[in-house]
Amino acid sequence: MIALARIEQILRVLNTDGLSERTLARLRRDFCDMHFTLCEDDDMGTARPVQSLPGCNIYLVDGRDHCLRITTDPAAATGVVLAAVEDGFDL
């Protein structure tokens, strides 16, 4: 489970620092109990993001049943995907 308050904290970091490998490292350090993945939004197929920022979509991952899948339910989430939606990010 990922509390909505934690998602808001992640959004604040992304709004302040932007999407980059450095931001990913900070998130992994500050939220060490969560798994973060960084990719291009094109890699996400038809999945729906739970939040969108300029240049970045945020997806939640449900890995509870040993098979990863994207979810929009924070109560089922075990990780976060940060997906760049435009070029120019430090990926």
GROMACS elastic network, one bead per residue, 0.5 to 0.9 nm:
[ bonds ]
;  ai    aj funct       b0    kb
    1    62     6  0.87982   500
    1    73     6  0.86659   500
    1    74     6  0.58313   500
    1    76     6  0.52957   500
    1    78     6  0.58726   500
    1    79     6  0.87114   500
    2     5     6  0.83099   500
    2     6     6  0.66119   500
    2     7     6  0.71967   500
    2    34     6  0.84693   500
    2    60     6  0.87788   500
    2    73     6  0.89148   500
    2    74     6  0.52004   500
    2    75     6  0.61292   500
    2    76     6  0.76343   500
    2    77     6  0.57295   500
    2    78     6  0.66943   500
    2    79     6  0.78649   500
    3     6     6  0.53343   500
    3     7     6  0.66726   500
    3     8     6  0.88888   500
    3    74     6  0.64665   500
    3    75     6  0.72672   500
    4     7     6  0.50443   500
    4     8     6  0.62948   500
    4     9     6  0.87169   500
    4    74     6  0.69456   500
    5     8     6  0.50368   500
    5     9     6  0.63125   500
    5    10     6  0.87751   500
    6    10     6  0.62458   500
    6    11     6  0.86006   500
    6    31     6  0.87604   500
    7    10     6  0.50631   500
    7    11     6  0.62279   500
    7    12     6  0.87074   500
    7    51     6  0.89022   500
    7    74     6  0.87241   500
    8    12     6  0.62539   500
    8    13     6  0.87876   500
    9    12     6  0.51034   500
    9    13     6  0.64401   500
    9    14     6  0.87702   500
   10    13     6  0.51934   500
   10    14     6  0.62904   500
   10    15     6  0.86327   500
   10    27     6  0.73337   500
   10    31     6  0.88268   500
   11    14     6  0.50494   500
   11    15     6  0.60234   500
   11    16     6  0.85325   500
   11    51     6  0.84293   500
   11    53     6  0.80675   500
   11    58     6  0.87310   500
   12    15     6  0.50556   500
   12    16     6  0.61326   500
   12    17     6  0.84954   500
   13    16     6  0.51410   500
   13    17     6  0.58224   500
   13    18     6  0.75203   500
   13    23     6  0.77218   500
   13    26     6  0.87873   500
   13    27     6  0.78743   500
   14    17     6  0.52506   500
   14    19     6  0.60283   500
   14    23     6  0.72501   500
   14    53     6  0.82765   500
   14    56     6  0.86574   500
   15    18     6  0.56861   500
   15    19     6  0.84212   500
   15    53     6  0.76574   500
   15    54     6  0.87616   500
   17    20     6  0.81227   500
   17    22     6  0.86705   500
   17    23     6  0.63622   500
   18    23     6  0.69418   500
   18    55     6  0.87083   500
   18    56     6  0.87330   500
   18    89     6  0.84260   500
   19    22     6  0.80669   500
   19    23     6  0.60219   500
   19    24     6  0.74311   500
   19    38     6  0.88689   500
   19    55     6  0.79524   500
   19    56     6  0.71193   500
   19    82     6  0.79327   500
   19    83     6  0.87048   500
   19    84     6  0.73630   500
   19    89     6  0.64325   500
   19    90     6  0.73216   500
   19    91     6  0.82763   500
   20    23     6  0.51233   500
   20    24     6  0.62437   500
   20    25     6  0.86586   500
   20    38     6  0.84977   500
   20    89     6  0.60443   500
   20    91     6  0.58616   500
   21    25     6  0.61937   500
   21    26     6  0.86596   500
   21    38     6  0.80100   500
   21    89     6  0.88780   500
   21    90     6  0.62936   500
   21    91     6  0.59725   500
   22    25     6  0.51054   500
   22    26     6  0.63062   500
   22    27     6  0.87270   500
   22    90     6  0.84235   500
   23    27     6  0.61468   500
   23    28     6  0.85629   500
   24    27     6  0.51089   500
   24    28     6  0.61523   500
   24    29     6  0.85679   500
   24    36     6  0.72897   500
   24    37     6  0.80007   500
   24    38     6  0.73427   500
   24    82     6  0.85271   500
   25    28     6  0.51231   500
   25    29     6  0.61746   500
   25    30     6  0.86050   500
   26    29     6  0.50490   500
   26    30     6  0.59692   500
   26    31     6  0.82786   500
   27    30     6  0.50738   500
   27    31     6  0.56207   500
   27    32     6  0.76698   500
   27    34     6  0.88358   500
   27    36     6  0.77036   500
   28    31     6  0.53186   500
   28    32     6  0.52130   500
   28    33     6  0.81498   500
   28    34     6  0.71698   500
   28    35     6  0.71660   500
   28    36     6  0.66553   500
   29    32     6  0.52237   500
   29    33     6  0.89699   500
   30    33     6  0.87358   500
   31    34     6  0.56849   500
   31    35     6  0.82947   500
   32    35     6  0.75840   500
   34    78     6  0.68489   500
   34    79     6  0.56721   500
   34    80     6  0.76028   500
   35    61     6  0.89885   500
   35    78     6  0.71581   500
   35    80     6  0.62492   500
   35    81     6  0.84790   500
   36    79     6  0.59213   500
   36    81     6  0.57748   500
   36    82     6  0.73130   500
   37    79     6  0.80405   500
   37    80     6  0.63496   500
   37    82     6  0.60929   500
   37    83     6  0.82599   500
   38    80     6  0.87123   500
   38    81     6  0.58593   500
   38    83     6  0.58834   500
   38    84     6  0.77835   500
   38    91     6  0.78000   500
   39    42     6  0.83949   500
   39    43     6  0.68986   500
   39    44     6  0.83859   500
   39    81     6  0.73625   500
   39    82     6  0.64186   500
   39    84     6  0.63336   500
   39    91     6  0.77265   500
   40    43     6  0.55914   500
   40    44     6  0.75676   500
   40    56     6  0.88713   500
   40    82     6  0.81609   500
   40    85     6  0.63480   500
   40    86     6  0.80899   500
   40    87     6  0.89722   500
   40    91     6  0.85873   500
   41    44     6  0.54121   500
   41    45     6  0.78022   500
   41    56     6  0.77570   500
   41    57     6  0.70174   500
   41    82     6  0.81978   500
   41    84     6  0.52495   500
   41    85     6  0.50769   500
   41    86     6  0.81773   500
   42    45     6  0.61552   500
   42    83     6  0.81782   500
   42    84     6  0.83977   500
   42    85     6  0.74336   500
   43    83     6  0.81722   500
   44    47     6  0.58472   500
   44    48     6  0.84720   500
   44    59     6  0.87818   500
   44    70     6  0.89639   500
   44    83     6  0.78067   500
   45    48     6  0.88421   500
   47    59     6  0.80465   500
   47    70     6  0.67649   500
   47    71     6  0.82737   500
   48    51     6  0.88660   500
   48    57     6  0.89260   500
   48    58     6  0.89025   500
   48    59     6  0.71467   500
   48    70     6  0.81629   500
   48    71     6  0.80975   500
   48    72     6  0.72675   500
   49    52     6  0.67580   500
   49    57     6  0.58059   500
   49    58     6  0.53093   500
   49    60     6  0.75176   500
   49    70     6  0.88282   500
   49    71     6  0.85875   500
   49    72     6  0.71578   500
   50    57     6  0.76911   500
   50    58     6  0.58544   500
   50    59     6  0.55521   500
   50    60     6  0.70040   500
   50    71     6  0.83931   500
   50    72     6  0.56991   500
   50    73     6  0.84287   500
   50    74     6  0.88513   500
   51    56     6  0.86350   500
   51    57     6  0.60113   500
   51    58     6  0.51899   500
   51    59     6  0.72202   500
   52    55     6  0.79929   500
   52    56     6  0.59425   500
   52    58     6  0.60633   500
   52    59     6  0.89930   500
   53    56     6  0.50723   500
   53    57     6  0.61352   500
   53    58     6  0.80874   500
   54    57     6  0.81089   500
   54    85     6  0.81272   500
   54    86     6  0.88875   500
   55    83     6  0.83211   500
   55    84     6  0.57063   500
   55    86     6  0.55229   500
   55    87     6  0.83120   500
   55    89     6  0.83948   500
   56    82     6  0.66338   500
   56    83     6  0.54481   500
   56    85     6  0.53436   500
   56    86     6  0.77942   500
   57    81     6  0.81402   500
   57    82     6  0.60756   500
   57    83     6  0.51234   500
   57    84     6  0.65666   500
   57    85     6  0.68283   500
   58    80     6  0.69330   500
   58    81     6  0.57919   500
   58    83     6  0.62839   500
   59    70     6  0.68231   500
   59    71     6  0.73669   500
   59    72     6  0.73455   500
   59    79     6  0.85552   500
   59    80     6  0.57728   500
   59    82     6  0.66048   500
   59    83     6  0.76919   500
   60    69     6  0.85227   500
   60    70     6  0.57339   500
   60    71     6  0.54498   500
   60    72     6  0.62169   500
   60    73     6  0.76026   500
   60    74     6  0.71132   500
   60    76     6  0.86101   500
   60    77     6  0.56617   500
   60    78     6  0.73740   500
   60    79     6  0.58476   500
   60    81     6  0.61571   500
   60    82     6  0.89717   500
   61    68     6  0.65360   500
   61    69     6  0.56938   500
   61    71     6  0.57357   500
   61    72     6  0.83327   500
   61    74     6  0.89068   500
   61    76     6  0.80071   500
   61    77     6  0.52491   500
   61    78     6  0.57168   500
   61    80     6  0.57446   500
   61    81     6  0.70888   500
   62    65     6  0.79817   500
   62    67     6  0.80263   500
   62    68     6  0.57072   500
   62    69     6  0.53718   500
   62    70     6  0.59994   500
   62    71     6  0.60135   500
   62    73     6  0.85584   500
   62    74     6  0.88274   500
   62    76     6  0.56648   500
   62    78     6  0.52337   500
   62    79     6  0.68065   500
   63    66     6  0.56596   500
   63    67     6  0.56767   500
   63    69     6  0.66055   500
   63    70     6  0.87428   500
   63    76     6  0.82774   500
   63    77     6  0.72817   500
   63    78     6  0.58760   500
   63    79     6  0.76826   500
   64    67     6  0.72304   500
   64    68     6  0.76446   500
   64    76     6  0.76119   500
   64    77     6  0.81476   500
   64    78     6  0.71693   500
   65    68     6  0.75541   500
   70    77     6  0.84000   500
   70    81     6  0.89799   500
   71    74     6  0.76695   500
   71    76     6  0.72247   500
   71    77     6  0.67918   500
   72    75     6  0.89357   500
   72    76     6  0.82715   500
   72    77     6  0.79762   500
   73    76     6  0.54491   500
   73    77     6  0.64099   500
   74    78     6  0.83055   500
   75    78     6  0.86140   500
   77    80     6  0.78104   500
   84    87     6  0.75278   500
   84    89     6  0.71668   500
   84    91     6  0.84707   500
   86    89     6  0.74603   500
   87    90     6  0.88788   500
   88    91     6  0.84839   500
